[in-house]
């Protein structure tokens, strides 16, 4: 989480990486409005974008935060907590 990652969505333009959800699945949001969220994963035909709602995106981030805290990954947890506050509050 030390570097910023971006993807170009074919319809919605530039997306930024919010966090890793699980292996090979990441949560991205539209760069400026932070209103549209996508779970992005590598599929058979390349990157696949699964649109999800803001509430579901928030739950994914909170679940990731719990996992980081339980695993003792406090630096990553602190970074994700800041992202959570900036994105959802």
GIHUBEL-V826601 format. One record per residue. N is the residue number from 1. RES is the residue in three letters. OMEGA is omega as a letter, one per 40 degrees, with the letter a starting at -180 (NA if undefined). D_LAST is the distance of its C-alpha to the last C-alpha in Angstrom with 2 decimals. Layout:
n-><N,N>
res-><RES,RES>
omega-><OMEGA,OMEGA>
d_last-><D_LAST,D_LAST>
This chain:
n-><1,2,3,4,5,6,7,8,9,10,11,12,13,14,15,16,17,18,19,20,21,22,23,24,25,26,27,28,29,30,31,32,33,34,35,36,37,38,39,40,41,42,43,44,45,46,47,48,49,50,51,52,53,54,55,56,57,58,59,60,61,62,63,64,65,66,67,68,69,70,71,72,73,74,75,76,77,78,79,80,81,82,83,84,85,86,87,88,89>
res-><UNK,UNK,UNK,UNK,UNK,UNK,UNK,UNK,UNK,UNK,UNK,UNK,UNK,UNK,UNK,UNK,UNK,UNK,UNK,UNK,UNK,UNK,UNK,UNK,UNK,UNK,UNK,UNK,UNK,UNK,UNK,UNK,UNK,UNK,UNK,UNK,UNK,UNK,UNK,UNK,UNK,UNK,UNK,UNK,UNK,UNK,UNK,UNK,UNK,UNK,UNK,UNK,UNK,UNK,UNK,UNK,UNK,UNK,UNK,UNK,UNK,UNK,UNK,UNK,UNK,UNK,UNK,UNK,UNK,UNK,UNK,UNK,UNK,UNK,UNK,UNK,UNK,UNK,UNK,UNK,UNK,UNK,UNK,UNK,UNK,UNK,UNK,UNK,UNK>
omega-><a,a,i,i,a,i,i,i,a,a,a,i,a,i,i,a,i,i,i,i,i,a,i,i,a,i,i,i,i,a,a,a,a,i,a,a,a,i,a,i,i,i,a,a,a,a,i,a,i,i,i,a,a,a,i,i,i,i,i,i,i,i,i,i,i,a,i,i,i,a,a,i,a,i,i,i,i,i,a,i,i,i,i,a,a,a,a,a,NA>
d_last-><19.95,21.70,22.31,20.40,21.68,21.98,23.77,25.32,24.83,27.99,26.35,22.83,23.74,21.97,19.31,17.65,17.52,14.27,16.42,19.66,19.58,23.19,26.37,26.84,23.55,20.50,17.20,16.94,14.91,16.31,16.37,15.45,13.51,11.51,12.37,15.26,15.39,18.68,20.23,23.02,26.19,29.75,31.98,35.71,35.42,32.89,29.11,27.77,24.48,23.14,20.53,17.94,15.32,11.55,11.85,14.60,12.92,10.14,13.27,15.13,12.81,12.77,16.52,17.07,15.50,17.90,20.72,20.29,20.26,23.29,25.05,24.73,23.02,21.08,20.79,19.22,16.94,15.76,15.27,13.31,11.06,10.28,9.84,7.47,5.18,6.13,6.12,3.81,0.00>
